[in-house]
Structures are given as structure tokens and as C-alpha cells.
Amino acid sequence: MTLAQEFQARWQDLFPGLMGVQMSEATSERVCATLRVRPDLCTIGKILHGGAIMAFADTLGAIGTVLNMPEGARTATIESKTNFIGGAPVDTIVHGEATPIHRGKTTQVWQTRVTSAEGKLLGIVTQTQIVIPK
């Protein structure tokens, strides 16, 4: 089983599973996933809600942190900033790719680019994760 499949199985009954996040890659250098834009994840205007974009990106950055911290440590998001660039209409697929900016002993910073299936930039999320020792 790949790391992406392991995370997929672990969160199936948690919020990322409820949202429908589908992992495709999970390494210490890059975390990738997709999300289908369902009507229940949209605004009244039938585009993906900004909170859904943020939650999607937060999930990927947290996984990246988990893959780079000591065994037994825990993590939590302590700061997150989102720039919304474009909208994703209902019944489309968005892609997320998280990469590290900083991987320290006590904090990590990850940036997630959220794009449409055609590669159009929809948002950039930069988050700081605290690493909590065992």
C-alpha cells in the first residue's frame, strides 16, 4: 500500500473523506490530491466555496508535515493564508499540490497550489504547522 493509499484509508470517516479528497501522491517533498466540486461544497453561485479550498489545502499541508516530523510527534495548523485567484464550477475536478517552504524542528511551512483540471490557478494557500514533540 502506498503512503497516499494509507492516508486515504485513515481519513475515510473523517473530514477529508467527507469532502471527497482523493490522494494521488504523498512524499516528504510533495503531496497531491484531487477534489470533485460537488453542489454541497459550493456557494449559492455554484462555485467551490473558499472554505472548501482552504480545508482541501490544509489537509495536504498537514500530511506533508506528518511525513517530515519525528515519529510520535503531532502537528496542528497555527496559521494559514489564502489568495483566491479563480473559481471552480460545480461538477469539475480541482487539483492540489503542496510543497514545503520550510521544514524546521518546531514549525513547517507548506504552500498548496489549487488548480483546475485545465491547469488554471484557483488559489494559493500558505500554512504554518507546529510540530509538537512526543
LUMSE-792236 format. One record per residue: x, y, z of N, C-alpha, C in turn; residue in one letter; residue number from 1. Coordinates in Angstrom, 3 decimals, always signed. Layout:
N
X | Y | Z | X | Y | Z | X | Y | Z | a | NUM
...
! end
This chain:
134
+0.841 | -1.180 | +0.000 | +0.000 | +0.000 | +0.000 | +0.891 | +1.250 | +0.000 | m | 1
+0.594 | +2.202 | -0.864 | +1.379 | +3.438 | -0.915 | +0.999 | +4.348 | +0.259 | t | 2
+1.843 | +5.347 | +0.521 | +1.517 | +6.317 | +1.569 | +0.206 | +7.044 | +1.261 | l | 3
-0.006 | +7.396 | -0.004 | -1.248 | +8.066 | -0.389 | -2.446 | +7.190 | -0.057 | a | 4
-2.357 | +5.904 | -0.331 | -3.451 | +4.982 | -0.020 | -3.651 | +4.820 | +1.483 | q | 5
-2.553 | +4.825 | +2.234 | -2.654 | +4.729 | +3.692 | -3.398 | +5.937 | +4.264 | e | 6
-3.041 | +7.148 | +3.830 | -3.737 | +8.345 | +4.311 | -5.199 | +8.315 | +3.888 | f | 7
-5.459 | +7.898 | +2.655 | -6.836 | +7.809 | +2.155 | -7.672 | +6.904 | +3.059 | q | 8
-7.118 | +5.773 | +3.427 | -7.843 | +4.831 | +4.287 | -8.032 | +5.401 | +5.694 | a | 9
-7.013 | +6.083 | +6.236 | -7.080 | +6.621 | +7.603 | -8.142 | +7.702 | +7.743 | r | 10
-8.367 | +8.506 | +6.719 | -9.297 | +9.621 | +6.872 | -10.663 | +9.379 | +6.241 | w | 11
-10.921 | +8.181 | +5.764 | -12.174 | +7.926 | +5.058 | -13.398 | +8.362 | +5.857 | q | 12
-13.385 | +8.170 | +7.176 | -14.515 | +8.549 | +8.019 | -14.318 | +9.906 | +8.695 | d | 13
-13.292 | +10.649 | +8.283 | -13.001 | +11.967 | +8.852 | -13.354 | +13.054 | +7.830 | l | 14
-13.108 | +14.313 | +8.185 | -13.495 | +15.437 | +7.332 | -12.959 | +15.348 | +5.900 | f | 15
-11.676 | +15.026 | +5.673 | -11.217 | +14.921 | +4.279 | -11.997 | +13.868 | +3.478 | p | 16
-12.369 | +12.769 | +4.133 | -13.186 | +11.759 | +3.470 | -14.577 | +12.274 | +3.155 | g | 17
-15.150 | +13.021 | +4.096 | -16.469 | +13.617 | +3.889 | -16.451 | +14.581 | +2.705 | l | 18
-15.361 | +15.355 | +2.590 | -15.234 | +16.288 | +1.469 | -15.023 | +15.564 | +0.138 | m | 19
-14.430 | +14.371 | +0.198 | -14.152 | +13.620 | -1.022 | -12.745 | +13.794 | -1.550 | g | 20
-11.805 | +14.187 | -0.683 | -10.414 | +14.349 | -1.098 | -9.860 | +12.995 | -1.538 | v | 21
-9.235 | +12.964 | -2.719 | -8.653 | +11.742 | -3.274 | -7.147 | +11.921 | -3.434 | q | 22
-6.388 | +11.232 | -2.589 | -4.925 | +11.329 | -2.621 | -4.357 | +10.643 | -3.857 | m | 23
-3.361 | +11.273 | -4.452 | -2.662 | +10.646 | -5.574 | -1.171 | +10.486 | -5.314 | s | 24
-0.612 | +11.320 | -4.428 | +0.821 | +11.240 | -4.129 | +1.073 | +11.795 | -2.730 | e | 25
+1.922 | +11.107 | -1.981 | +2.299 | +11.587 | -0.649 | +3.755 | +11.225 | -0.410 | a | 26
+4.633 | +12.237 | -0.510 | +6.052 | +12.052 | -0.218 | +6.493 | +13.193 | +0.694 | t | 27
+7.702 | +13.120 | +1.177 | +8.212 | +14.180 | +2.039 | +8.445 | +15.485 | +1.277 | s | 28
+8.440 | +15.433 | -0.047 | +8.688 | +16.603 | -0.896 | +7.444 | +17.162 | -1.571 | e | 29
+6.374 | +16.348 | -1.653 | +5.196 | +16.775 | -2.402 | +3.990 | +15.933 | -2.022 | r | 30
+2.849 | +16.601 | -1.856 | +1.597 | +15.913 | -1.577 | +0.573 | +16.397 | -2.600 | v | 31
-0.072 | +15.453 | -3.292 | -1.030 | +15.803 | -4.336 | -2.351 | +15.069 | -4.125 | c | 32
-3.431 | +15.745 | -4.493 | -4.757 | +15.138 | -4.384 | -5.708 | +15.874 | -5.316 | a | 33
-6.899 | +15.290 | -5.485 | -7.957 | +15.922 | -6.262 | -9.215 | +16.004 | -5.413 | t | 34
-10.119 | +16.866 | -5.859 | -11.403 | +17.039 | -5.191 | -12.443 | +17.350 | -6.255 | l | 35
-13.512 | +16.567 | -6.265 | -14.613 | +16.850 | -7.198 | -15.488 | +17.936 | -6.588 | r | 36
-15.816 | +18.944 | -7.363 | -16.635 | +20.054 | -6.892 | -18.102 | +19.611 | -6.928 | v | 37
-18.593 | +19.216 | -5.751 | -19.983 | +18.791 | -5.602 | -20.848 | +19.991 | -5.229 | r | 38
-22.130 | +19.931 | -5.498 | -23.017 | +21.043 | -5.133 | -22.966 | +21.396 | -3.643 | p | 39
-22.808 | +20.399 | -2.776 | -22.799 | +20.681 | -1.330 | -21.492 | +21.315 | -0.855 | d | 40
-20.495 | +21.453 | -1.730 | -19.245 | +22.141 | -1.402 | -19.195 | +23.538 | -2.026 | l | 41
-20.312 | +23.978 | -2.597 | -20.347 | +25.220 | -3.373 | -21.064 | +26.360 | -2.658 | c | 42
-20.866 | +27.538 | -3.206 | -21.604 | +28.732 | -2.795 | -22.937 | +28.748 | -3.547 | t | 43
-23.742 | +29.750 | -3.262 | -25.011 | +29.914 | -3.986 | -24.748 | +30.054 | -5.486 | i | 44
-23.611 | +30.634 | -5.842 | -23.253 | +30.821 | -7.248 | -22.749 | +29.571 | -7.940 | g | 45
-22.810 | +28.418 | -7.263 | -22.407 | +27.127 | -7.830 | -20.919 | +27.061 | -8.183 | k | 46
-20.090 | +27.726 | -7.337 | -18.650 | +27.577 | -7.453 | -18.124 | +27.086 | -6.105 | i | 47
-16.974 | +26.439 | -6.132 | -16.398 | +25.854 | -4.931 | -16.221 | +26.915 | -3.852 | l | 48
-16.719 | +26.622 | -2.674 | -16.645 | +27.547 | -1.538 | -15.188 | +27.752 | -1.137 | h | 49
-14.839 | +28.987 | -0.771 | -13.473 | +29.286 | -0.348 | -13.035 | +28.445 | +0.841 | g | 50
-13.947 | +28.171 | +1.744 | -13.618 | +27.328 | +2.900 | -13.259 | +25.913 | +2.481 | g | 51
-13.875 | +25.423 | +1.408 | -13.547 | +24.087 | +0.903 | -12.138 | +24.074 | +0.315 | a | 52
-11.780 | +25.155 | -0.379 | -10.418 | +25.264 | -0.919 | -9.412 | +25.270 | +0.233 | i | 53
-9.705 | +26.049 | +1.267 | -8.796 | +26.142 | +2.412 | -8.659 | +24.791 | +3.128 | m | 54
-9.785 | +24.099 | +3.339 | -9.750 | +22.811 | +4.026 | -8.998 | +21.764 | +3.199 | a | 55
-9.206 | +21.788 | +1.894 | -8.503 | +20.885 | +0.976 | -6.994 | +21.107 | +1.097 | f | 56
-6.573 | +22.357 | +1.003 | -5.151 | +22.683 | +1.090 | -4.580 | +22.371 | +2.465 | a | 57
-5.325 | +22.661 | +3.510 | -4.873 | +22.391 | +4.878 | -4.584 | +20.909 | +5.069 | d | 58
-5.419 | +20.080 | +4.496 | -5.226 | +18.631 | +4.581 | -3.900 | +18.228 | +3.948 | t | 59
-3.598 | +18.767 | +2.776 | -2.370 | +18.388 | +2.067 | -1.125 | +18.871 | +2.800 | l | 60
-1.152 | +20.108 | +3.297 | -0.007 | +20.632 | +4.047 | +0.230 | +19.875 | +5.337 | g | 61
-0.845 | +19.466 | +5.995 | -0.701 | +18.690 | +7.227 | -0.073 | +17.327 | +6.945 | a | 62
-0.477 | +16.703 | +5.868 | +0.120 | +15.405 | +5.506 | +1.604 | +15.580 | +5.211 | i | 63
+1.952 | +16.628 | +4.479 | +3.365 | +16.893 | +4.214 | +4.157 | +17.038 | +5.500 | g | 64
+3.583 | +17.726 | +6.471 | +4.256 | +17.892 | +7.764 | +4.424 | +16.553 | +8.457 | t | 65
+3.377 | +15.754 | +8.494 | +3.435 | +14.435 | +9.134 | +4.562 | +13.602 | +8.532 | v | 66
+4.746 | +13.701 | +7.239 | +5.782 | +12.916 | +6.563 | +7.195 | +13.431 | +6.814 | l | 67
+7.306 | +14.581 | +7.495 | +8.615 | +15.185 | +7.744 | +8.914 | +15.407 | +9.221 | n | 68
+8.135 | +14.839 | +10.102 | +8.373 | +15.064 | +11.525 | +8.768 | +13.767 | +12.213 | m | 69
+9.365 | +13.875 | +13.397 | +9.808 | +12.678 | +14.104 | +8.639 | +11.759 | +14.476 | p | 70
+8.920 | +10.497 | +14.549 | +7.909 | +9.514 | +14.940 | +7.342 | +9.868 | +16.314 | e | 71
+6.048 | +9.785 | +16.431 | +5.390 | +10.067 | +17.698 | +4.998 | +11.518 | +17.893 | g | 72
+5.528 | +12.425 | +17.069 | +5.173 | +13.844 | +17.174 | +3.764 | +14.050 | +16.599 | a | 73
+3.182 | +15.190 | +16.933 | +1.878 | +15.580 | +16.407 | +2.013 | +16.934 | +15.728 | r | 74
+0.983 | +17.323 | +14.990 | +1.012 | +18.623 | +14.325 | -0.356 | +19.280 | +14.365 | t | 75
-0.346 | +20.578 | +14.218 | -1.582 | +21.363 | +14.102 | -1.270 | +22.608 | +13.290 | a | 76
-2.247 | +23.084 | +12.557 | -2.089 | +24.327 | +11.813 | -2.151 | +25.499 | +12.783 | t | 77
-1.156 | +26.382 | +12.713 | -1.174 | +27.557 | +13.583 | -1.384 | +28.851 | +12.807 | i | 78
-1.269 | +28.790 | +11.483 | -1.525 | +29.975 | +10.655 | -1.786 | +29.517 | +9.235 | e | 79
-2.698 | +30.209 | +8.565 | -2.998 | +29.873 | +7.177 | -3.430 | +31.140 | +6.448 | s | 80
-2.908 | +31.306 | +5.234 | -3.261 | +32.455 | +4.411 | -3.636 | +31.950 | +3.022 | k | 81
-4.731 | +32.455 | +2.516 | -5.218 | +32.024 | +1.210 | -5.383 | +33.217 | +0.288 | t | 82
-4.895 | +33.066 | -0.947 | -5.191 | +34.004 | -2.020 | -6.106 | +33.271 | -2.995 | n | 83
-7.310 | +33.786 | -3.169 | -8.248 | +33.210 | -4.122 | -8.034 | +33.901 | -5.464 | f | 84
-7.797 | +33.101 | -6.497 | -7.474 | +33.637 | -7.811 | -8.623 | +33.434 | -8.799 | i | 85
-9.259 | +32.275 | -8.747 | -10.336 | +31.961 | -9.690 | -11.333 | +31.015 | -9.065 | g | 86
-12.428 | +30.780 | -9.771 | -13.480 | +29.914 | -9.268 | -13.512 | +28.568 | -9.977 | g | 87
-14.013 | +27.564 | -9.251 | -14.170 | +26.222 | -9.814 | -15.656 | +25.880 | -9.821 | a | 88
-16.253 | +25.731 | -10.994 | -17.682 | +25.444 | -11.058 | -18.023 | +24.018 | -10.620 | p | 89
-19.272 | +23.854 | -10.220 | -19.767 | +22.550 | -9.804 | -19.525 | +21.518 | -10.916 | v | 90
-19.293 | +20.288 | -10.507 | -19.052 | +19.138 | -11.399 | -17.731 | +19.204 | -12.155 | d | 91
-16.753 | +19.939 | -11.603 | -15.397 | +19.908 | -12.143 | -14.481 | +19.288 | -11.092 | t | 92
-13.257 | +19.045 | -11.467 | -12.251 | +18.480 | -10.558 | -11.181 | +19.537 | -10.323 | i | 93
-10.804 | +19.718 | -9.048 | -9.673 | +20.587 | -8.739 | -8.510 | +19.721 | -8.272 | v | 94
-7.307 | +20.223 | -8.505 | -6.079 | +19.535 | -8.125 | -5.348 | +20.379 | -7.085 | h | 95
-4.750 | +19.700 | -6.125 | -3.938 | +20.385 | -5.130 | -2.544 | +19.792 | -5.091 | g | 96
-1.542 | +20.651 | -5.015 | -0.156 | +20.218 | -4.891 | +0.511 | +21.032 | -3.795 | e | 97
+0.883 | +20.362 | -2.718 | +1.540 | +21.012 | -1.580 | +3.031 | +20.715 | -1.623 | a | 98
+3.834 | +21.764 | -1.435 | +5.289 | +21.619 | -1.387 | +5.821 | +22.421 | -0.195 | t | 99
+6.936 | +21.962 | +0.371 | +7.471 | +22.647 | +1.554 | +8.200 | +23.927 | +1.210 | p | 100
+8.040 | +24.917 | +2.075 | +8.819 | +26.145 | +2.020 | +9.876 | +26.107 | +3.119 | i | 101
+9.494 | +25.544 | +4.266 | +10.384 | +25.443 | +5.430 | +10.016 | +24.181 | +6.198 | h | 102
+11.021 | +23.385 | +6.546 | +10.801 | +22.180 | +7.346 | +11.750 | +22.198 | +8.534 | r | 103
+11.336 | +22.904 | +9.570 | +12.147 | +23.022 | +10.771 | +11.761 | +21.999 | +11.825 | g | 104
+12.458 | +22.067 | +12.972 | +12.176 | +21.141 | +14.067 | +10.882 | +21.472 | +14.795 | k | 105
+10.529 | +22.767 | +14.866 | +9.338 | +23.155 | +15.621 | +8.193 | +23.659 | +14.746 | t | 106
+8.492 | +24.124 | +13.552 | +7.451 | +24.534 | +12.611 | +7.816 | +24.101 | +11.201 | t | 107
+6.778 | +23.949 | +10.394 | +6.946 | +23.714 | +8.966 | +5.980 | +24.630 | +8.236 | q | 108
+6.395 | +25.092 | +7.060 | +5.544 | +25.941 | +6.232 | +5.375 | +25.241 | +4.885 | v | 109
+4.118 | +25.080 | +4.491 | +3.781 | +24.421 | +3.236 | +2.931 | +25.347 | +2.378 | w | 110
+3.166 | +25.296 | +1.073 | +2.361 | +26.065 | +0.137 | +1.623 | +25.100 | -0.778 | q | 111
+0.321 | +25.311 | -0.893 | -0.506 | +24.463 | -1.751 | -1.086 | +25.296 | -2.874 | t | 112
-0.839 | +24.832 | -4.092 | -1.438 | +25.444 | -5.283 | -2.661 | +24.614 | -5.651 | r | 113
-3.802 | +25.273 | -5.750 | -5.041 | +24.610 | -6.152 | -5.362 | +25.083 | -7.565 | v | 114
-5.499 | +24.125 | -8.484 | -5.717 | +24.430 | -9.891 | -6.906 | +23.657 | -10.442 | t | 115
-7.415 | +24.139 | -11.563 | -8.472 | +23.421 | -12.281 | -7.837 | +22.258 | -13.049 | s | 116
-8.687 | +21.390 | -13.606 | -8.189 | +20.278 | -14.422 | -7.411 | +20.788 | -15.632 | a | 117
-7.720 | +21.998 | -16.074 | -7.029 | +22.599 | -17.218 | -5.749 | +23.322 | -16.814 | e | 118
-5.452 | +23.346 | -15.515 | -4.233 | +23.984 | -15.039 | -4.392 | +25.436 | -14.619 | g | 119
-5.608 | +25.969 | -14.650 | -5.845 | +27.360 | -14.239 | -5.682 | +27.476 | -12.724 | k | 120
-4.919 | +28.469 | -12.287 | -4.708 | +28.681 | -10.858 | -5.992 | +29.189 | -10.215 | l | 121
-6.430 | +28.511 | -9.159 | -7.643 | +28.889 | -8.430 | -7.315 | +29.519 | -7.084 | l | 122
-6.231 | +29.061 | -6.469 | -5.861 | +29.601 | -5.175 | -4.492 | +29.126 | -4.744 | g | 123
-3.882 | +29.917 | -3.859 | -2.608 | +29.555 | -3.241 | -2.795 | +29.680 | -1.733 | i | 124
-2.495 | +28.599 | -1.039 | -2.627 | +28.576 | +0.417 | -1.244 | +28.333 | +1.025 | v | 125
-0.838 | +29.217 | +1.938 | +0.408 | +29.052 | +2.658 | +0.052 | +28.846 | +4.125 | t | 126
+0.511 | +27.731 | +4.686 | +0.157 | +27.407 | +6.071 | +1.393 | +27.068 | +6.877 | q | 127
+1.312 | +27.405 | +8.157 | +2.364 | +27.062 | +9.103 | +1.826 | +25.998 | +10.042 | t | 128
+2.585 | +24.921 | +10.170 | +2.232 | +23.807 | +11.057 | +3.214 | +23.784 | +12.224 | q | 129
+2.697 | +23.639 | +13.422 | +3.569 | +23.434 | +14.567 | +3.852 | +21.939 | +14.677 | i | 130
+5.061 | +21.608 | +15.072 | +5.441 | +20.218 | +15.329 | +5.506 | +20.062 | +16.847 | v | 131
+4.644 | +19.217 | +17.370 | +4.526 | +19.010 | +18.814 | +5.232 | +17.704 | +19.170 | i | 132
+6.342 | +17.786 | +19.924 | +7.099 | +16.571 | +20.234 | +6.272 | +15.579 | +21.048 | p | 133
+6.698 | +14.333 | +20.984 | +6.047 | +13.262 | +21.742 | +6.146 | +13.517 | +23.227 | k | 134
! end
